[in-house]
Amino acid sequence: MSRTVTDPAEAAGELAERFSRARSAVFFGGAGVSTASGIPDFRSADGLYHQRFAYPPETMLSHSFFVAHTEEFFDFYRERMVCLTARPNRAHLRLSELEREGHLAAVVTQNIDGLHQAAGSREVLELHGSVHRNVCQACGATYSAEWVMGTEGVPRCEKCGGLVKPDVVLYEEQLDERVLIASVRAISAADLLVIGGTSLVVYPAAGLVNYYGGSELVVVNRDPTPADAGADLVCACDIAAAFDF
């Protein structure tokens, strides 16, 4: 039976104890990890899906919308999906420290903001890609997020004029097979799995946690998740505060 704690200080103590014993822990995270950095999540009360747009966000972030309404896609993408002023918060920084201390083997993230790498994490598996990689669909030339944000309308390759697409996985697109395989391997080999800042409703990413067969499962999320019932510990509190140890 899982135990639930709501006090961030108590959660931090519990996490510190579990990570101190781990040698190949994996952190599986989502949008909630970055909310303390000023990046809104999707499904909470203040999230992206509760804001009003001309189309539903899941429509504007689909492959078919990208193809049919490319300029409108980039208008939304620049305004809502890229935040170059965001900085890593305590959760990102502590995970990086845990990796350097030899307790954390990998971060598997659904986020596309690159904040884990900015915090210093090295083994980061980005299930949904990154806003920091943008690829010309004609010649393969790559561009930074800063370059895309400096363009107007549909970004075009400076070398061949081809369409430059963010290297992010849109709805209706498949995840990168190499990233999927690496994520399954990391989670399968883990001796501690910490799920944090995710509602666990976006598949196939959320299904990866089912590959975990280790002894300790911890969920750190403000709202309930489907994994709570099977967790040894549920930290129902702010994730940045829970990682302040």
N, C-alpha and C positions, 0 to 999 in steps of 0.2 A: 504494500500500500504506500502511495506516495505521501510525502510530507510537504506542506506548503508553508513558506515563510513570506511575509510581506514587508518586513523591516529591512531596508537596504543594508544597514550595518550588519545585521545577522546574516543576510545573504552573502555579503562580502566575506565574512568569516567562514561560512560553509564552503564557498568556492575556493578560498585560499587553502583550506584543509584538503579538499579533493585534488586540486591541481598539484599540491606538494607531493602527493603520492603517485601522480601520473607520470608516465614516461613516453606515452604516445597518444596524448589527448588530441581530440579534434573538436574544433568549434564550427558549428553549422549556423550561419547567421543570415538575417534578412534586413529589411528596410529599417526596422526599429533600432538597429545598432547605430544608425547614422542620424537619428532624429535630434540627439543632443548636439550634433554638429550643424544643425540648422537645415537639414534636408528632410522634407516631409515624407512620411511613409505613405502607404496606399490605403489601408482599410480601417485605420482607427478613426475616431470621431473627427479629427482634424486632418485626416489624410486626403490624398489626391482624389480618391474616388468619391469623396463627399463634396467636392468643389464643382462648380457649374461651368461647363464648357460647351462649345457648339456641338461637339460629339462626345460620347462617353470616352474617358481616357483609355479604356481597353480597346476601343475602336481606333483611336488615333495612334495607338502603339502597336497596331497590327501590320503585318506584311502587306495585306491587300490595301490598307489605307495609304501606306507608304508609296505603293505603286500608283494608285489612282489619284492621290492628293499629296504629291511630294512636297510642294511648297508649304501647304498647311501643316504637314507633318513637321517640317523643320521649324516653323513658327512656334509650335507647341514644344518641340524638343528643346530649342534654345531657351525658351522661357521657363519650362518646368522640369526638365530632366538633367540639365547641366548646371552645377553650382561650383564655379571655380574658386570661390572665396571660402568654401567649407574647409575646416581643419579637423584632424582626428580628435576624437574625444577620449575620455578615460578608458572606455572599453577597447577602442582600437589600440591605444598605447599599452595597456596592460597585456593584451594578447600578444603584442610584439615582444614584450619583456618575457612573457612565459615561454615563447619560442626560443629566445636567446638563453634562457635558463635551462632549457632541455626538457621542459614539461609538455610543450605543445608541438605536435607533429605537423599540423596543417590547419588552415582556415578554409572552409568551403563556404563561399558566399554567393547569395543571390543578388547582391548589390553591384552596381555598375559605376560607383563613384570613385574607386581607386583609393579610398581612405585607409584601408588596411596597409597597402604598400607605402602610402605617405607616412604612416606611423612606424614603418620599419619592418613589417612582416615580410618574410621572404617566400614562404610556401603558401601561396594564396591561389586557390582554384576558383576562378570566376565563372560560375555556371551561366550567367546571362551576359557575359562580355564586359566591355568597359567603354565609357564615353571618351577615354583618353586614347583610344585607337580608332581611327577613321580611315577607311580603305576605298580607293578608287575602284569602281566596279569594272572598269575597262582595262587598266594597266597594272593595278595592284599597288600603286604608290600609296604611302601612308601619311596621314596628317594628324596633328595634335588637336585636342579639344579647343585649345586657344585659337588655333587656325580656323576651325569651324565657327566658333563664336564671333570671329572677326569678319565672316562672310555675310552676305545677305541673300535671301531667297534660297534657291537650291545650290549648294556648294558644288563647284566644278573643279576637276583636277587641273593644276597648273601645268602639267606636262602634256596631257592628251585631251583635256576637256571633258573627260568622263564624269559620271555622277559619283560623288564621294558619299559613302554610306557609313554611319557609325557602326562600329563592330560590337553591336549589342543584339541580343536575341529578341526579336519582336514576337508578339503573338502570331501563331501559325507557322513559326519557324522552328527548326529542330535545334536542340542543344549540340554543342561541339562534342563529338564522340570521344575525343582524347581527354577532354576535361571531365566528362562523365565517368570514364573508366578510371581515371586517376582519383576521382572523388570516391568512387565505390571502394577502391583499394585502401584509401586512407581511412575511411569510416569502418571498413571491415576489420582493419588491423588495430583500431583504437582500443585503449584500455579505459578511456573516459570519453563520453560524448556529451558536449554541452550545446544545447540548442538555444539560440538567443535572438530576440528581436524579430521573430517571424511568426506569422499566423499558421504556417504549414498548410496552406490551401492551394498553393500554386504548384501544379504538377507539370512535368515529371520531377522537378527539383525536390519537392517535399518528400517524395517517395524514397529518396536516397537514404533517409535516416533508418529505413527498415533493414538496411544491410548491417546495422550495428548489432554485434553480438557480445559486447563486453559486459562488464559487471556493474558499471555505474552510469546512469543516464540522468542528466540534469536539464531542466528547462528554465530559462530566464526570460520571462516575457510578461509585460504588464497585463495582457488579456489572456484568457484561457486558450489552449491549443489542443489539437487532437492527441498530442503526445503526453499530455499531463497525467493521464491515468496510469501509464506505464513507466513514469519517471520515478526515480528514487527521491528526487528533490525538485520542487517547483518553487522558483523565486518569482513571485508575482509583484514585481517592483521595477523601478527604473533601472535599465541595464547598465548605464554609465556609472550609476552609484553602486550597483552590485559589484562592479569590477574595480572599485576603489580599495584595493588591498595590496 
